[in-house]
Amino acid sequence: MRSPSPVLAVTSGEPAGIGPELTLLLALGEHMPGRVVAVGDPALLTERAALLGLEVDLLELTPGEPVPEARPGILPVWPVALRTPSRPGELAVANAGYVLETLDLAIAACLDGNADGIVTAPLHKGVILDAGHAGFRGHTEYLRDACGIDEVVMMLATDSALHAGQAGWQGSSALRVALVTTHLPLREVADAITGPGLERILRILHADLKRWFGVDAPRIAVCGLNPHAGEGGHLGREEIEVIEPCLERLRGEGLALDGPLPADTLFTPRHLAGVDAVLAMYHDQGLPVLKYAGFGRAANVTLGLPIVRTSVDHGTALDLAGRGLADAGSLRVAVALAAKMASRGAAAPR
């Protein structure tokens, strides 16, 4: 007898953005590999469907009730009420708490065994900070803290790099890029890169490439921090004093690590051949390349958590909200990746 597909809680994100309509689009078109349940306000989703002419019927459930296999035009929903009515493109500080409540419900469902993974539509960090949630830096850090984890790793993967064991640059679009630092001002990055921190991140990346992606012996290419990877200390000493000693320690344990390598030449087909993931030192060192290679066909995944979490590769797109112009491609990739991770992780040794 065929086992049921994973239950994936899809948080609908910032209500004024494109998240609600992307979530609705999951119920239309191509078959989804998991049992998707939206987390959001049913009234908001109904209004947005009517505005865009989307024929989607909502099925309201509570966590713990059976989530049916995907059926065209049917979207199961775990209800969370908006704090104030929302209009496309118009942020409302009052709804920041609503966005965080959708996340809390989805996280609790995973930890309680009522869901097998979380997929997040984009939220708006600025409006959450404006609402008084000081220190909020994004989904990744929020999930880390909610799960009581000391260290997580943000990694983005293009759709053609989601397959088990697939490595390296293929046809200019297959790429996985993880980050040492995430949402930090650039002037803070160098101080945030430490030997112990880098070691923890590399261990998580190595272990989760094996567990979630089926890569038996991961090969990771590590960027330097400075131009030309420091040019032998002439353009900075972080490579000599922090990065290289860490890589040498881990190589001694058998990890396959290349680097530190100059980022301006690492992201080329010759250097990426046979590489399972690239570790970039900061957000805008690695992600512009990945998004150029596969924007709209990539997903964000948080490694190091006890639960599966993926997300889209873009923001709230307030200017597109409610206009019928949003592309659900990245959210579909994120759902497919979460389903694959949940199925593979359930069978993999921890």
N, C-alpha and C positions, 0 to 999 in steps of 0.2 A: 504494500500500500504506500502511495506517495506521501511523504511527509509534508506538512504545511510549510508554506514559504514564510520567511521571517516577517515579523511585525515591525514596521518602521514608523516611528512618530515623526511627522513633518511639521515643525513649527512654522507658522505662516509669516513670522517676522514683523517688521515695522508696518503697521496697518496703512499708513499713507503712501507706502512704496509699492513696488511690483510684487512683493512676496505673496499677498493673498491671491492675485490672479495666476501667478506661477503655480501655486498650490492647487488651484482649481484645474489648471491645464493638465495636471497629472492624471486626472480622471478621464481625460480625452486622448485620443490618438493611440500611440503605440502602447503595447502591453508592458506593465511594470513588473519587475521580477519579485517584488515583495508585496506584502499586504500593507498598503499605505493607510495611515490614519492621520488626518490633519489635526493640528492643535491650534485652536483659534476661536474667534467669535462667529457662530453660525450666521448671525444677522449680517455681519460684515461680508462674509463669503457670499451670502445670498444676494446682497446688494451689488457686490462687484460682478457676480455672474450675470445679473440682470443688465447692468451697465454695459457689459461687453458682449451680451448675447450668447453666453455660454450655457449650454443645456446640461447642467450638472445638478443632480439631486443629492442632498446631504443626508447622511445616516448618522444621527447623534448616538454616541455610545459613551460609556464610562470606562476608564482603565480597569481591566479585569474581565470585561465582557468580550466574547469572541469577536475578532476582527475578520470579516469575510475576505476570501480571495478577491483580487481585483476584478471589477466588472465595469465595462465602459459606461460612463455617465453617472457613476455612483461614487461618492466621496464620503467615507466614514470620517466622523469628526469627534474629538474630545473637546467639549465646549469650555472656553474661557471667555468671560465677558469683558468687552472694552470698558474703559473707565469713562470715556466720553466719545460721542460719535466721531467717525473719521471720514475725511474726504481725501480723494487721491491727490497727492502732491503737497498736502498741507500738514506739516508736523504739528503734533499736539503733545506738549510736555506731560499732560495728564495720563497719556497712554504708555509712558515708559514702564510703569508698574505692570501693565498688561503684558507687554513684551517679555518681561522677566518672569512673569507668572507662567507663560506658555513654556518657557525653558524649564522652570522648576517642575512643572507637571511631567514633561517629557523625561527629564532626568530621573525623577522618582519612579516613573513607569519602568524604565530600564533597570534601575537598581532593585525594584520589587519583582522583576521577572515578567511584567506585563507588556514589555516591548523588547525587541532584540537590537534596536539601534535608533539613533536620532539623526534626522536630516534637518538642517536649519536653513530656512530662507533668510535673506539679509536683514539685519537690524541697523538702526542708526545710532552709532555710539554717541554722537553729539547731544541728541535729545535726551538720552539716558543720563548723561553727565549733567545736563541742564536741570534735570529733575531731582538732582541731589544725590545721585548714586556715585559719590566720589570714589575715584580709583578704578572705576569700570574701564577696562581696556578692550573688551571684545568677547566674543563667544568662547574663544580658546581658553582664556584665563578664567572666565566665569565657570566653565565646565571643570577646569582643574580644581578650583576652590570648592565647588559643590561636591566633587567626588573625593575631596580630602587627599589630593595628590600633590606631591612637592614639585614635580617636573613633568611637563608635557611637551610635545613637539608638534609644530604646525608643518604639514606637508601638503603640497598641491600636486596633483597628478592629472595629466591629460587622459582623455578617454582611451586612447590607444596604448596607454601604459598601465591599464588596470588589470591586465591578465596575469595569471599566476606564472611566475618565472620569467616573464618577459623583461629583457634588459636592453638598455642602450637606446641610442637614437635610431629611429626607423622612419624613413620617409619624412623627416624634419618635424615630427609632431609627438613622438613618444618620449615623455619626460616626467620624472618625479623630482621635485625640489623641496627639501626640508630646510627649516630655518633655525639658526642658533638663537637669535633675538627676533622678536616679533614687532609689537607696536610700541616702539621707543623713538623718541627724538634722535636724530642722527648723532648729535653731540654726546649722547649717553651710551652709544653702542660699544665703543672700545672698552670702557670700564665694565660693561656688563659681560664681556667675554672672559671667562676664567677657566683655568685648567679643570677643576672639579665639575663646573657646569657643563663644559664642552664634553667631558667624559660621560656624564649622565645622558646627555642628548644623543651621543653616538651609540651608547648602549641601547637606548630606547629605539632608535632608528634601526639598528641592526636586528634587534629582537622582533620588532613589529613587521619588518619586511619579511621575516620568516613566518611569523604567525598569521598575519593578515593577507599577505600577498603571495605566499607560497614560494618565496625565493630561498632555496636551500642554503646557499653560501653567498650572502649579499656582498657586492662590491660597491663601495661608497667613495665618490670623489668629493674632496673637501676643498672649498674655496679658501684662499687667503683673505685677510681683512683689507689689506692695503693694495694700492696699485702694484702690479707685477709681483704680488705676494711679498711685498716688502723690499724687493730688490736687494736681498742679502743684508737687510738692516738699514739700508740707506733711505728707505721710504717708510720706516716704521719697524718696530721690533716685536710686535705682537706675534708674528709668525715664529720667530726664533724663541721667544720666551714663554709663549703660552700654547700655541697651536701644535707646533712640531713635537714638543715633548709629550703632549697628550696622545698624539697619533702613534708615536713610537711605543708608548706603554701598551696601547691597545693592540697594535700589530704584534707585540710580544705574546698576546693572548690568542692570536689567530684571526683577528678581524682584518678583512681586506679593505684597506684604506689608502687612497691615493691623495697626496697633497702634503702641505697646502699648495694649491695651484692658482695661478692668476685667473681671476674670474673672466677677464676679457677674452681669453682664448679657451677656457674650459668648455664654454657652451658652443662647441663646434662639433660636427659629426665625428671627426677623428678622435677627439679626446673623450667623447661620450660613448664610443663603441664599447659594449660589454659592461657599462656602468648601470647599476640598478637604481641608484639615487644620487643626487647631488646635495651636499649640505652647504648652504650659503650662510654667511655670517650675519646678514641683516636683510630685512624685508625687501628693500628695493635693489638689492644686489642680485637676487635670484628670481623674484616673481615677475619682473617685466619680461624676462626672456621666456619664461613658461607661458605667460599670457599672450605674448606675440606668437608663440608656437601653437597655442590651442585655446585662445579665449572663447568662452561660451561652450567649450567641449572639455572642460576640466572641472575637477572637484577638489575641495579642501578637505583634508582628513586630520583629525587630532589623534596623534599617537601617544601611547603611554597611559591612556585611560583604562579603567576596568570595563568600559562600555564602548560600543561603536558610535562614532560621531563623524558625519560628513557634512559638507555644506557646498554652497555655490562659489564660483570664482569671481563674483562681482558684487556690487553694492545695491542700495535700495532703488536707484534710478527714479527718483521722485518725478523727474521731468517726463518719464514714460508712463507713469502710473495712471491707470484708467483709460488709456488711449488705445489699447489693443495692439501695442507694438512690442510688448515684452516677449522675449524668447526663452522658453523653458528648457533649452538644451542642457545648460549646466546643471539645473536641478534634476533632470532625468539622469544625467551621468552620476550625480551625487547619490541618488536613490539606488541606481544599479551597483555602485561601488559599496554602499552600505549593506545591501542584500548579500553581495558576494563576501564581504568581510564577516558578516554575521554568520553565514553558513560555514565559512572556512574556520573562523575562530571557535565555533562550537565544537569542531572536531579536532582542533590543534591542541597539543599539550601546552599548558601555561608555564 
